[in-house]
C-alpha cells in the first residue's frame, strides 16, 4: 500500500500548556503524525507530548528554537495503527504558555515501528530562510515530516513552505497573528520513492527560528520469491 497524506488538522491555544483537537477521526490502522510548539519566555526544559485514547504516541524529535528568551519548544510525535475515533487528541508542551498543534493522518505505514530513521538535532537560525538539518531515509518509500517554529517578537509572521514540501494544513502560506499570543509555527510533508538526504525549508519573516524533521516508512509488501539454481527461496526485508 503506497503512503498517502489523508487528512490534516490544526488547533491553537493562546494560553496554557496544551491544545485539544476534539473528536478527531481517522481510518483505523493508519498513523497519526503530530507536531506541536509551545511558547514561553524560557521552556528549555520543557517536553512535547501527544495523547489520544487507545493510541500510543512516541515523541520522535524535539528541541528549542533559540537559546535566547521568548523561545519555543517544538516536537514531532507519531502513533501507528490508530483507532477510528472520534477521539480527542491532546498535544502538550510542558511549561509553555500557548500551544499550536498539527495532526497529519498517514495511510500506508506499518502497524508498528513506523519511524524510518532517527531524526537529527534541531537546526536554529535568524535569517529569513529557515530549514532543518538533512535527514536520509533508509526505506525508499517514505514520508518526511518537517516542522518550523519562530519567535516573531509580537509581530504578525508569514511562513511559506519550500523544498518540495506540502504545507500540512493545505495551503502554501501559513500565518500566525501574534507570536506572543501563541507560537508562529508550521508543519509540512513530502512523500518520496527513493532514498536520499532531504531537508525541510521555509521562507519566514526575520526572527529566531528552529527546524526539526522526521521520516516514516511505508509498510511495503511481501518479499518476492527468488529462483536460484533450481531452488526456490524467499528474501527477507521490506522492499526487497
C-alpha positions as CSV (number, residue, x, y, z in Angstrom):
1,X,0.0,0.0,0.0
2,X,1.5,3.3,-1.0
3,X,1.9,6.1,1.5
4,X,-0.7,8.9,1.4
5,X,-1.4,12.1,3.3
6,X,-5.1,11.5,4.2
7,X,-6.1,14.5,6.3
8,X,-4.6,17.4,8.2
9,X,-5.9,19.2,11.3
10,X,-4.7,22.2,13.1
11,X,-5.5,23.6,16.6
12,X,-4.3,26.6,18.6
13,X,-4.5,27.8,22.2
14,X,-3.3,31.3,23.2
15,X,-2.7,30.2,26.8
16,X,-1.8,27.1,28.8
17,X,0.4,24.1,28.1
18,X,-1.9,22.1,25.8
19,X,-4.4,22.2,23.0
20,X,-7.1,19.8,22.2
21,X,-8.4,18.5,18.8
22,X,-11.9,17.5,19.8
23,X,-13.4,14.3,18.4
24,X,-10.5,13.6,15.9
25,X,-11.5,10.8,13.5
26,X,-9.1,8.6,11.4
27,X,-9.2,5.4,9.4
28,X,-8.4,2.6,11.8
29,X,-4.9,1.2,11.1
30,X,-3.5,4.5,9.7
31,X,-0.8,6.6,11.5
32,X,-1.1,10.0,13.1
33,X,1.9,12.3,13.0
34,X,1.6,15.2,15.4
35,X,3.7,18.4,15.6
36,X,3.4,20.8,18.4
37,X,5.1,24.0,19.5
38,X,4.8,25.9,22.8
39,X,5.7,29.5,23.6
40,X,7.2,30.9,26.8
41,X,10.0,33.1,28.0
42,X,12.1,30.1,28.8
43,X,11.0,26.5,28.3
44,X,14.4,24.9,27.6
45,X,13.5,22.1,29.9
46,X,10.0,21.5,28.5
47,X,8.8,18.4,26.6
48,X,6.4,17.8,23.8
49,X,3.8,15.0,24.3
50,X,0.7,13.8,22.3
51,X,-2.1,11.7,23.8
52,X,-5.2,10.1,22.1
53,X,-7.1,7.5,24.0
54,X,-6.3,4.0,22.6
55,X,-3.3,5.1,20.7
56,X,0.4,5.0,21.7
57,X,2.5,8.1,20.7
58,X,6.2,8.3,20.7
59,X,8.0,11.7,20.6
60,X,10.4,11.2,17.7
61,X,12.3,14.5,17.7
62,X,12.1,17.8,19.6
63,X,14.2,20.9,20.5
64,X,14.3,24.6,21.3
65,X,14.2,27.3,18.6
66,X,16.7,29.5,20.4
67,X,18.8,29.8,23.5
68,X,17.6,33.3,24.0
69,X,14.4,34.4,25.8
70,X,11.0,34.0,24.1
71,X,12.0,30.6,22.8
72,X,9.7,27.9,21.5
73,X,9.8,24.2,22.2
74,X,8.8,22.2,19.1
75,X,8.4,18.5,18.6
76,X,7.1,15.8,16.3
77,X,5.4,12.6,17.7
78,X,3.8,9.6,16.0
79,X,1.4,6.8,16.6
80,X,0.9,3.8,14.4
81,X,-2.2,1.7,13.9
82,X,-4.6,4.3,15.4
83,X,-8.2,3.8,16.3
84,X,-11.0,5.3,14.2
85,X,-12.5,7.6,16.8
86,X,-14.0,10.2,17.1
87,X,-11.5,10.6,20.0
88,X,-9.9,13.8,21.2
89,X,-6.2,14.3,20.7
90,X,-4.3,16.5,23.2
91,X,-0.9,17.9,22.4
92,X,1.1,19.3,25.3
93,X,4.3,21.2,25.6
94,X,5.2,21.3,29.3
95,X,6.0,24.8,30.8
96,X,4.5,26.5,27.8
97,X,2.1,29.4,27.7
98,X,0.3,28.9,24.4
99,X,0.4,25.9,22.0
100,X,0.0,25.3,18.3
101,X,-0.5,21.7,17.1
102,X,-0.8,19.9,13.7
103,X,-2.1,16.4,13.2
104,X,-1.4,14.6,9.9
105,X,-3.1,11.3,9.2
106,X,-1.0,9.0,7.0
107,X,-2.2,5.9,5.1
108,X,0.0,3.0,4.2
109,X,2.6,2.9,7.0
110,X,3.4,-0.3,9.1
111,X,1.2,-1.1,12.1
112,X,4.2,-0.7,14.4
113,X,7.7,0.8,14.3
114,X,6.9,3.4,11.7
115,X,9.9,5.7,12.2
116,X,12.3,5.1,9.4
117,X,15.4,6.9,10.6
118,X,16.5,8.8,13.7
119,X,15.9,12.5,13.4
120,X,18.9,14.9,13.6
121,X,19.2,17.6,16.1
122,X,17.2,20.8,15.8
123,X,18.6,23.4,13.4
124,X,18.4,27.1,14.5
125,X,19.0,30.4,12.8
126,X,17.9,34.0,12.4
127,X,17.7,34.6,8.7
128,X,14.6,34.7,6.5
129,X,15.5,31.2,5.1
130,X,14.6,28.6,7.7
131,X,15.4,24.9,7.3
132,X,16.0,21.7,9.1
133,X,19.1,19.5,9.1
134,X,19.4,16.9,6.3
135,X,17.9,13.5,7.0
136,X,18.3,10.4,4.9
137,X,15.6,7.7,4.7
138,X,16.5,4.0,4.8
139,X,13.3,2.8,3.2
140,X,12.8,4.2,-0.4
141,X,9.0,4.7,0.0
142,X,8.7,7.1,2.9
143,X,7.1,10.3,4.1
144,X,9.2,13.2,5.5
145,X,7.5,15.4,8.1
146,X,9.2,18.8,8.9
147,X,8.3,21.5,11.4
148,X,9.5,25.1,12.0
149,X,8.9,27.3,14.9
150,X,9.7,31.1,15.0
151,X,9.8,33.8,17.6
152,X,8.4,37.0,16.0
153,X,8.6,39.4,18.9
154,X,4.8,40.0,18.8
155,X,4.7,40.8,15.1
156,X,2.5,39.0,12.5
157,X,4.5,36.4,10.7
158,X,4.2,34.5,7.4
159,X,5.7,31.1,6.8
160,X,6.0,29.7,3.3
161,X,6.9,26.1,2.7
162,X,9.7,25.2,0.2
163,X,12.0,22.3,-0.7
164,X,9.1,20.4,-2.4
165,X,7.2,20.1,0.9
166,X,3.5,20.5,1.1
167,X,2.0,22.6,3.9
168,X,0.4,20.3,6.4
169,X,-2.8,22.4,6.6
170,X,-3.4,22.5,2.8
171,X,-2.1,26.0,1.9
172,X,1.2,27.3,0.7
173,X,1.4,30.1,3.2
174,X,0.8,29.9,7.0
175,X,0.2,33.0,9.1
176,X,0.2,33.4,12.9
177,X,-1.3,36.7,14.2
178,X,1.0,37.2,17.1
179,X,3.9,35.1,18.3
180,X,3.3,36.4,21.8
181,X,-0.2,35.0,21.9
182,X,0.6,31.6,20.5
183,X,3.6,30.2,18.6
184,X,4.3,31.0,15.0
185,X,4.9,27.6,13.6
186,X,4.2,25.3,10.6
187,X,4.5,21.7,9.6
188,X,4.8,20.2,6.1
189,X,5.3,16.8,4.5
190,X,7.0,15.2,1.4
191,X,6.4,11.7,0.1
192,X,9.3,10.1,-1.7
193,X,10.0,6.8,-3.5
194,X,13.8,6.7,-3.3
195,X,16.5,7.2,-0.6
196,X,18.3,10.5,-0.3
197,X,19.2,13.4,2.0
198,X,16.2,15.8,2.4
199,X,15.7,18.9,4.5
200,X,12.5,20.9,5.2
201,X,12.6,24.6,4.1
202,X,10.6,27.7,4.7
203,X,10.7,31.4,3.9
204,X,10.0,33.3,7.2
205,X,9.9,36.8,8.5
206,X,13.2,37.7,10.1
207,X,13.1,36.0,13.5
208,X,14.8,33.4,15.6
209,X,13.7,30.0,14.2
210,X,14.3,26.3,14.6
211,X,13.5,23.4,12.3
212,X,13.1,19.6,13.0
213,X,12.4,16.7,10.7
214,X,11.5,13.0,10.9
215,X,10.9,10.3,8.3
216,X,8.4,7.5,8.4
217,X,8.3,4.3,6.3
218,X,5.9,2.5,4.0
219,X,4.5,-0.8,5.1
220,X,5.9,-2.5,2.0
221,X,4.8,-5.8,0.7
222,X,5.6,-9.5,1.0
223,X,9.2,-10.3,-0.4
224,X,9.1,-11.8,-3.8
225,X,10.2,-15.4,-4.3
226,X,13.7,-15.8,-5.9
227,X,14.6,-18.9,-8.0
228,X,18.3,-19.9,-7.7
229,X,19.8,-23.0,-9.3
230,X,16.5,-24.8,-9.4
231,X,15.7,-24.0,-5.8
232,X,13.0,-21.6,-4.6
233,X,13.9,-19.3,-1.7
234,X,12.5,-16.0,-0.3
235,X,14.5,-12.9,0.5
236,X,13.6,-11.1,3.7
237,X,13.5,-7.4,4.3
238,X,11.0,-4.7,3.4
239,X,11.0,-3.6,-0.1
240,X,13.3,-6.4,-1.4
